[in-house]
Amino acid sequence: TPPLLEQFYSLHLLVLSRFGVYTICFDMSRLCSTADPADKAACLRNLRFWINSVWASSSAIEDGNVGTAPILLIGTHKDKVPSAEEHKAISDLLYEEFNRNQAFSRVQQYKDTVGDKRQVLWFFPVDNSAGLKDPVMVAAMRMVEECVEEEEYIKWRVPFTWLDVLETFRKCGKSAMSLQETVQLAADKGMGRTPDVSLEEEVQLMMEHLTALGMIMYSTEDSLRNLVILSPVIFLVQPLSLIVCDFAIHLEPEHKAARKALPDLWTQLTSQGVVSRKLLAELWKGFGNVKELEFLAVKYGIMVPLVKRGSEEDDADYLVPSILRKDPLDWPTDPPTFVGYLVIAGKQTLAKSLYGSIKMEEVKRQGFHPTGILARLLAKCVSWGEVLIGNARSEAGTDVSDLRGEEAQLSFGSHVFRISLAADQGCIRVVFFVGNPLEVVHTLTRLCSEVLAECAPGLACGFCVPADGGKWEGASGEER
């Protein structure tokens, strides 16, 4: 994935659900025999992230078992990699890399005939330029249809009045409407006539059902209960992408207006990753529902509230972890004491396969690559650190100089530590600067569990230490 897309990882997890079929595409030229080894590793890492993301975000308990959305791997650029032998080698590579991962159980096979032999591949090799003239493209589309037809949720029976309301949702041209408008629409469509079920009760049942299917978003939380989001992508992603983006490349009309109206606050956002409520109001004024957007952005970890610098309501600031700078942090003068790793994986995998003594290679193969999760964990850590500090820095605001997009030096009270993305190991590395790291370990594990419960309920986390106990005995700034 190009670097500019990484800012959006935290948004993708908002729109994945159990109710769908997912196609994950990759360029076959990056996995063929002539591919650069570093690029091949990066491609596999990216595939692992997306396969695990779909699995984690779409997992649901069905009849006592974990049910997950089907996945099709699509290999593109067959015009550049036309060889059936190469396709077989890529398929073998994918199987070797991912077959021990829980998510792979939902990856669909492509069955083809090469000469007089039947060949089974773990991906669909397609020629994008040929479109539907490519029989594999047609086969992939047919497989999507077959997967959908096998899903139980498309067989669920609902009243025709619900479908009528849903059709109006789709055609009304709005991304959201009030609860009062929704209830009135439901009444106009004939809902509320079932004995022993009031109109309001039936509307709640309908919205719970449509929310579960990912067709709308509705929450009974006090800050959201009067809002029905008809198009989650339009309502959330468009305004949120105005703050979660690469400002060196993207400059939308809303950005230009905000930069002109509030230059100091604009600079604070683009240079420090801190957005003020005043700037949000300016950026989002064309969307409406600014308070609800603000609440949802905090709820899903896109932004984290910081200690207020003043007493006015508009003095509130938020950290946007996914747009923090990527340059490395300097090492402190005090030497580290311990190092450990926060490992994320499917709940069953963590309990059965990644328990006890394990090799780091197995963590990479079976674990969940934490890109996207790390930003949310950073937000939780900063928020918890603010709670422990209280109002001690309320006048100066929060110091974000030790925060980066893929690493941060943080503290829980007097307990100083550094967390970073260990991309090659597929986990989160934690370096401690305290004599007893247990308090930090317990708090980090708790906060990471909260993140996973919010955005990836199929995952769990655990803390691992190197076989030698994780004690750091190297020179200052050098890891053993």
C-alpha positions in Angstrom: 0.0 0.0 0.0 1.4 3.4 -0.9 2.3 5.4 2.3 -0.3 8.1 1.6 -3.1 5.4 2.1 -1.9 4.4 5.5 -3.6 7.4 7.1 -6.9 5.8 6.2 -6.4 2.4 7.9 -8.2 3.6 11.0 -11.2 4.6 8.9 -11.4 1.3 7.0 -12.2 -0.6 10.2 -15.4 1.5 10.6 -17.1 0.1 7.5 -16.1 -3.6 7.6 -18.9 -6.0 8.8 -20.0 -9.6 8.8 -22.6 -9.0 6.1 -20.7 -8.9 2.8 -18.1 -10.6 0.6 -14.7 -9.0 0.4 -12.3 -9.0 -2.5 -8.6 -8.3 -1.6 -6.5 -7.3 -4.6 -2.8 -7.5 -5.0 -0.4 -7.1 -7.9 1.0 -10.5 -9.0 4.2 -8.9 -10.3 5.1 -8.2 -6.7 4.9 -11.9 -5.8 6.2 -13.6 -8.9 9.6 -15.2 -9.1 11.3 -12.1 -10.4 9.9 -9.8 -7.7 12.2 -7.8 -5.5 12.4 -9.7 -2.1 11.7 -6.5 -0.1 8.7 -5.7 -2.2 7.4 -9.2 -2.0 7.6 -9.1 1.8 5.8 -5.7 1.8 3.1 -7.1 -0.4 2.6 -10.2 1.9 2.5 -8.0 4.9 -0.2 -5.8 3.3 -2.2 -8.9 2.4 -1.9 -10.2 5.9 -3.2 -6.9 7.3 -6.3 -6.9 5.0 -7.1 -10.6 5.4 -6.9 -10.2 9.2 -8.8 -6.9 9.1 -11.7 -8.5 7.3 -11.7 -11.5 9.6 -11.4 -9.5 12.8 -14.0 -6.9 11.9 -16.5 -9.3 10.4 -16.3 -12.1 13.0 -19.6 -13.0 14.7 -20.8 -15.9 16.8 -23.1 -18.1 14.8 -24.5 -21.3 16.4 -21.6 -21.3 18.9 -19.0 -20.9 16.2 -17.1 -17.9 14.8 -18.7 -16.9 11.5 -16.7 -14.6 9.2 -17.3 -12.9 5.8 -16.0 -14.8 2.8 -12.8 -13.5 1.2 -11.6 -13.6 -2.5 -7.9 -12.9 -3.2 -7.6 -11.2 -6.6 -4.3 -11.2 -8.3 -4.1 -8.4 -10.9 -1.8 -7.7 -13.9 -2.1 -11.1 -15.5 -1.0 -9.3 -18.7 2.4 -8.9 -17.0 2.4 -12.3 -15.3 0.5 -14.7 -17.7 2.3 -17.9 -16.8 0.2 -20.7 -15.2 3.4 -21.9 -13.5 3.8 -18.5 -11.9 0.2 -18.5 -10.8 0.7 -21.9 -9.2 3.9 -20.7 -7.4 2.1 -17.6 -6.1 -0.8 -19.7 -4.9 1.6 -22.0 -3.1 3.3 -19.0 -1.5 0.0 -17.6 -0.3 -0.9 -21.0 1.2 2.4 -21.3 2.9 2.2 -17.8 4.3 -1.5 -17.8 5.5 -2.8 -21.3 5.9 -2.1 -21.3 9.7 -4.1 -18.1 10.1 -7.7 -18.4 11.2 -8.8 -15.9 8.5 -7.6 -18.2 5.7 -10.4 -20.6 6.4 -12.7 -18.1 4.6 -10.5 -17.6 1.5 -12.2 -19.0 -1.6 -10.5 -21.2 -4.1 -10.3 -20.8 -7.9 -10.5 -24.0 -9.9 -9.1 -24.0 -13.4 -8.1 -26.4 -16.1 -4.6 -26.1 -17.5 -4.1 -28.4 -20.4 -5.6 -31.7 -19.3 -5.0 -31.1 -15.6 -7.3 -29.6 -13.0 -5.6 -26.8 -11.0 -6.7 -25.2 -7.8 -5.5 -21.8 -6.9 -5.9 -19.8 -3.7 -6.5 -16.6 -5.7 -8.1 -15.4 -8.9 -5.5 -14.3 -11.5 -7.2 -11.6 -13.6 -6.3 -9.3 -16.5 -7.7 -5.9 -15.6 -7.4 -4.6 -19.1 -9.5 -7.4 -20.5 -12.5 -6.8 -18.2 -15.3 -9.3 -18.6 -13.5 -10.8 -21.6 -11.2 -12.5 -19.0 -13.0 -15.7 -18.0 -11.3 -15.6 -14.6 -12.9 -12.2 -13.9 -16.3 -13.8 -14.7 -15.4 -16.7 -12.4 -14.6 -14.3 -9.6 -17.9 -12.6 -10.0 -19.7 -15.9 -10.1 -17.9 -16.9 -6.9 -19.1 -13.7 -5.2 -22.7 -14.6 -6.1 -22.3 -18.2 -4.8 -20.9 -16.9 -1.5 -23.8 -14.5 -1.1 -26.3 -17.2 -1.9 -24.9 -19.4 0.8 -25.2 -16.8 3.5 -28.0 -17.1 6.0 -28.6 -13.4 6.4 -30.0 -13.0 2.9 -32.7 -15.5 3.8 -33.9 -13.5 6.8 -37.5 -12.5 6.5 -38.5 -8.9 7.3 -41.8 -7.0 6.8 -42.2 -5.4 3.3 -42.7 -2.1 5.1 -39.1 -2.2 6.3 -37.9 -2.7 2.8 -40.1 0.2 1.7 -38.5 2.4 4.3 -35.0 1.2 3.3 -35.7 2.0 -0.4 -36.7 5.5 0.7 -33.5 5.9 2.7 -31.5 5.0 -0.4 -33.4 7.4 -2.7 -33.8 10.4 -0.5 -30.3 11.8 -1.2 -29.5 12.4 2.5 -26.6 10.9 4.4 -28.6 11.2 7.7 -32.0 12.1 9.1 -33.4 12.7 12.5 -35.1 10.0 14.5 -38.3 12.0 14.4 -38.2 12.1 10.6 -37.5 8.3 10.5 -40.5 7.6 12.8 -42.8 9.7 10.6 -41.5 8.0 7.4 -42.1 4.6 9.0 -45.7 5.6 9.9 -46.3 6.8 6.3 -45.1 3.4 5.0 -47.5 1.5 7.2 -45.4 0.5 10.1 -46.7 0.4 13.6 -49.8 -1.7 12.8 -48.6 -4.9 14.4 -50.6 -5.9 17.5 -48.7 -5.4 20.8 -45.8 -3.6 19.0 -45.9 0.2 19.0 -44.6 2.2 16.0 -41.6 3.4 18.0 -40.7 -0.2 19.1 -40.9 -1.5 15.5 -38.8 1.4 14.3 -36.1 0.5 16.9 -36.3 -3.2 15.8 -35.9 -2.2 12.1 -32.9 0.1 12.8 -31.2 -2.6 14.9 -31.6 -5.0 12.0 -30.4 -2.6 9.3 -27.5 -1.5 11.5 -26.4 -5.1 12.0 -26.4 -5.5 8.2 -24.2 -2.4 7.8 -26.9 -0.6 5.8 -27.3 2.2 8.2 -25.8 3.3 11.5 -27.9 3.9 14.6 -27.0 4.0 18.3 -29.1 4.5 21.4 -26.3 6.4 23.1 -27.5 9.8 24.4 -25.4 11.8 22.0 -26.6 9.8 18.9 -30.0 8.5 19.7 -31.8 11.3 17.7 -29.7 10.7 14.5 -30.1 7.9 11.9 -27.1 7.7 9.6 -28.4 6.5 6.2 -25.0 6.3 4.4 -22.2 5.6 6.9 -19.5 6.1 4.2 -20.7 9.5 3.1 -21.6 10.7 6.6 -18.4 9.6 8.3 -15.6 9.0 5.8 -16.0 12.2 3.8 -15.7 14.7 6.7 -13.2 12.5 8.6 -11.0 12.3 5.6 -10.6 16.1 5.8 -8.6 15.6 9.0 -7.2 12.1 8.3 -5.2 12.7 5.2 -1.8 13.6 3.8 -1.9 17.4 3.8 1.3 17.5 1.6 -0.8 16.0 -1.2 -4.5 16.8 -0.5 -5.8 20.3 -0.3 -9.6 20.3 -0.6 -11.8 23.4 -0.8 -12.6 23.0 2.8 -8.9 22.9 3.7 -8.3 26.1 1.7 -11.2 27.9 3.5 -10.0 26.7 7.0 -6.4 27.6 6.3 -7.5 31.1 5.3 -9.9 31.6 8.2 -7.8 30.0 11.0 -4.2 29.9 9.9 -2.7 29.2 13.4 -5.1 26.3 14.1 -4.5 25.0 10.6 -0.7 24.9 11.2 -1.3 23.1 14.5 -3.2 20.4 12.7 -0.8 19.9 9.8 2.4 20.1 11.9 1.4 18.6 15.2 -1.6 16.4 14.4 -3.7 18.3 16.8 -7.1 19.7 15.7 -9.2 22.2 17.6 -12.9 22.3 17.9 -12.9 25.7 16.2 -11.1 24.2 13.2 -13.5 21.2 13.1 -16.5 23.6 12.9 -14.9 25.3 10.0 -13.9 22.2 8.1 -17.2 20.4 8.7 -19.7 23.3 8.4 -20.8 22.1 5.0 -21.8 18.7 6.4 -24.0 19.5 9.4 -24.3 17.4 12.5 -20.9 18.6 13.7 -21.4 17.6 17.3 -22.4 14.1 16.3 -19.4 13.8 14.0 -17.1 15.0 16.8 -18.6 12.4 19.1 -18.3 9.5 16.6 -14.7 10.5 15.8 -13.8 10.2 19.5 -15.9 7.1 19.9 -14.0 5.2 17.2 -10.6 6.5 18.2 -10.0 8.7 15.2 -9.5 11.6 17.6 -8.7 11.7 21.3 -9.6 14.6 23.6 -6.6 16.5 25.1 -6.5 18.6 28.2 -8.2 21.9 27.5 -6.0 25.0 27.3 -8.8 27.4 28.4 -12.2 27.6 29.9 -14.2 28.2 26.8 -16.1 25.4 25.1 -14.2 25.9 21.8 -10.9 25.6 23.5 -11.1 21.8 23.2 -8.2 20.1 21.3 -8.1 16.6 19.8 -5.1 14.5 18.9 -5.4 12.7 15.5 -2.9 9.8 15.9 -3.0 8.6 12.3 -1.6 11.8 10.9 1.3 12.2 13.3 4.8 12.7 11.9 6.8 9.6 10.8 10.3 10.8 11.5 12.0 8.7 14.3 12.2 9.9 17.9 15.4 10.6 19.6 16.4 8.2 22.4 16.4 9.6 25.9 19.5 9.9 28.0 18.3 7.3 30.5 18.9 3.8 29.3 15.9 1.4 28.8 15.4 -1.4 31.4 13.1 -3.9 29.6 11.6 -4.7 26.2 8.5 -6.7 25.4 5.9 -7.2 22.6 2.2 -6.6 22.5 0.8 -9.4 20.3 -2.6 -9.2 18.6 -4.4 -12.3 17.2 -7.7 -14.1 16.9 -9.0 -15.1 20.3 -8.7 -18.8 19.7 -5.3 -18.4 18.0 -4.0 -16.4 21.0 -5.2 -19.0 23.4 -4.1 -22.1 21.6 -1.3 -21.3 19.1 0.4 -18.2 20.5 0.6 -19.4 24.1 3.7 -20.3 26.1 7.0 -20.3 24.2 6.6 -19.3 20.6 8.9 -18.2 17.8 8.6 -14.7 16.5 8.0 -16.1 13.0 4.7 -17.7 14.3 3.6 -14.3 15.7 4.1 -12.8 12.3 2.3 -15.6 10.5 -0.7 -16.1 12.9 -0.9 -12.7 14.5 -2.8 -9.6 13.4 -0.6 -6.9 11.9 -1.3 -3.9 14.1 -1.3 -1.1 11.5 -4.5 0.9 12.1 -4.8 -0.6 15.6 -1.7 1.2 16.8 -3.2 4.7 16.1 -6.2 3.8 18.3 -4.0 2.4 21.0 -1.9 5.6 20.9 -5.1 7.6 21.4 -6.1 5.5 24.4 -2.7 5.8 25.9 -2.6 9.6 25.5 -6.1 9.9 27.0 -5.2 7.7 30.0 -2.0 9.6 30.5 -4.1 12.8 30.5 -6.4 11.4 33.2 -3.4 10.6 35.4 -1.9 14.0 35.0 -5.3 15.8 35.6 -5.2 19.5 35.0 -1.5 20.0 35.7 -0.9 21.1 32.1 -4.2 22.6 31.3 -2.8 26.1 30.6 0.0 24.9 28.3 -2.0 22.1 26.7 -0.6 18.7 25.8 3.0 18.1 24.8 2.9 16.1 21.6 6.5 16.4 20.7 7.2 12.7 21.6 4.4 11.3 19.5 4.9 9.9 16.0 2.7 8.0 13.6 4.4 4.7 14.3 6.0 5.2 17.7 5.6 7.3 20.8 7.3 7.9 24.1 4.6 8.1 26.7 4.1 7.9 30.5 1.5 6.7 32.9 2.3 8.9 35.8 6.0 8.4 36.5 6.2 5.1 34.4 7.9 6.0 31.1 7.8 3.7 28.1 8.0 3.8 24.3 5.7 1.9 22.0 6.4 1.4 18.3 5.2 -0.6 15.3 7.4 -3.7 14.8 6.4 -4.1 11.2 8.7 -7.1 10.5 7.5 -9.0 13.6 3.8 -8.1 13.1 3.3 -6.8 16.6 3.8 -3.8 18.8 7.2 -3.3 20.5 7.3 -1.8 24.0 10.5 -0.5 25.6 10.4 0.4 29.3 12.3 3.0 31.2 11.2 1.9 34.7 12.4 -0.7 37.2 9.1 -2.5 37.4 7.2 -2.6 34.1 4.1 -4.6 35.4 1.9 -1.5 35.8 2.5 -0.4 32.3 2.0 -4.0 30.9 -1.3 -4.3 32.7 -2.6 -0.9 31.6 -1.4 -1.3 28.0 -3.1 -4.7 27.7 -6.3 -3.3 29.1 -6.3 -0.3 26.8 -5.5 -2.5 23.7 -8.3 -4.9 24.7 -10.7 -1.9 24.8 -9.6 -0.8 21.3 -10.1 -4.3 19.9 -13.6 -4.6 21.5 -14.6 -1.4 19.8 -13.3 -2.1 16.3 -12.3 -5.7 16.0 -14.2 -7.9 18.4 -12.8 -11.1 16.9 -9.3 -10.2 18.2 -7.5 -10.3 21.6 -4.1 -9.2 22.8 -1.4 -10.6 25.0 2.0 -9.4 26.2 5.1 -11.4 25.3 8.6 -11.1 26.6 11.8 -12.4 24.9 13.1 -15.8 26.1 15.9 -14.2 28.1 13.3 -12.2 30.2 13.4 -9.1 28.2 16.0 -7.4 30.3 17.8 -4.6 28.5 21.6 -4.6 29.1 22.9 -2.9 26.1 24.4 0.5 25.9 22.1 3.6 26.0 20.0 3.8 22.9 21.0 0.3 21.6 18.6 -2.6 21.6 19.9 -6.1 22.3 
